[in-house]
């Protein structure tokens, strides 16, 4: 027969594992959204945790894109007038973004 103390410890370890797994899933599902309207991004500066998915959603009628001007990694969305684009920020640092068609459209994302 297994002593009650061992059973309690086993139950506590299982419960702790479930909590940790739920927190990991929540962290992976973290998403921030930015609207891309005609000639501006709805957010000028965004701070996110590493592993966060940021989604840009087009809301205007003109073509725009999302391009990294400087940062730890580079990416570029397609040029579009509708739809969305997502990127998961896996590397910490400061990303400066802009639209290549409208260079005055700028935003900064800080990944911690």
C-alpha positions in Angstrom: 0.0 0.0 0.0 1.3 3.5 -0.9 1.4 5.9 2.1 -1.1 8.8 1.9 1.7 11.3 2.0 3.1 10.0 -1.3 -0.4 10.1 -2.9 -0.8 13.8 -1.8 2.6 14.7 -3.2 1.8 12.9 -6.5 -1.6 14.8 -6.7 0.1 18.1 -6.0 2.7 17.4 -8.7 0.1 16.5 -11.2 -2.0 19.6 -10.4 1.2 21.8 -10.7 2.0 20.3 -14.1 -1.6 21.0 -15.3 -1.3 24.7 -14.2 2.2 25.1 -15.9 0.9 23.5 -19.1 -2.2 25.8 -19.1 0.1 28.9 -18.6 2.3 27.8 -21.5 -0.6 27.4 -23.8 -1.9 30.8 -22.9 1.5 32.4 -23.5 1.7 30.7 -26.9 -1.8 32.0 -27.8 -0.9 35.6 -26.9 -2.0 37.8 -29.8 -1.9 41.6 -30.4 -3.7 43.2 -33.2 -2.9 46.4 -35.2 -5.2 48.0 -37.8 -3.7 49.1 -41.1 -5.9 52.0 -42.2 -5.3 54.4 -45.0 -1.9 55.9 -44.3 -1.4 54.9 -40.6 -1.0 51.9 -38.3 -3.5 52.1 -35.4 -0.7 51.5 -32.9 2.5 53.6 -32.9 4.3 51.6 -30.2 3.6 48.1 -28.9 5.4 46.1 -26.2 5.0 42.3 -26.2 6.5 39.2 -24.7 8.6 36.9 -26.7 6.5 34.4 -28.6 3.6 36.8 -29.1 1.8 36.8 -32.5 1.0 40.2 -33.8 -1.7 40.4 -36.5 -2.1 43.4 -38.8 -5.6 43.7 -40.3 -6.2 46.0 -43.3 -9.2 48.4 -42.9 -8.7 51.0 -45.6 -8.9 51.0 -49.4 -5.3 51.7 -50.3 -2.5 49.2 -50.6 0.0 49.0 -47.7 2.5 46.6 -46.3 4.4 45.9 -43.1 8.2 45.9 -43.4 11.0 45.7 -40.8 13.3 48.7 -41.3 15.5 47.6 -38.3 15.4 44.9 -35.7 16.8 41.5 -34.6 15.0 39.7 -37.5 13.5 40.9 -40.8 10.1 40.2 -42.3 7.9 41.8 -44.9 4.1 41.4 -45.6 2.8 41.4 -49.1 1.4 44.6 -50.4 -2.4 44.5 -50.0 -5.6 46.5 -49.5 -7.6 43.9 -47.6 -6.9 40.9 -45.4 -4.4 40.3 -42.7 -0.8 39.4 -41.9 0.7 37.8 -38.8 4.2 37.4 -37.4 5.4 35.7 -34.2 8.1 37.6 -32.4 10.6 35.0 -31.2 13.6 37.3 -30.7 13.8 40.0 -28.1 14.7 43.5 -29.2 13.2 46.6 -30.8 11.7 46.4 -34.3 11.1 49.5 -36.4 8.4 48.9 -39.0 7.1 51.0 -41.9 5.1 50.8 -45.1 7.4 50.8 -48.2 4.7 52.6 -50.2 4.1 55.3 -47.5 7.4 55.6 -45.6 5.8 58.0 -43.1 3.7 55.1 -41.8 5.8 53.9 -38.9 5.5 51.8 -35.7 7.8 50.3 -33.2 7.4 46.9 -31.5 9.5 46.1 -28.4 9.8 42.4 -27.7 10.9 41.5 -24.1 
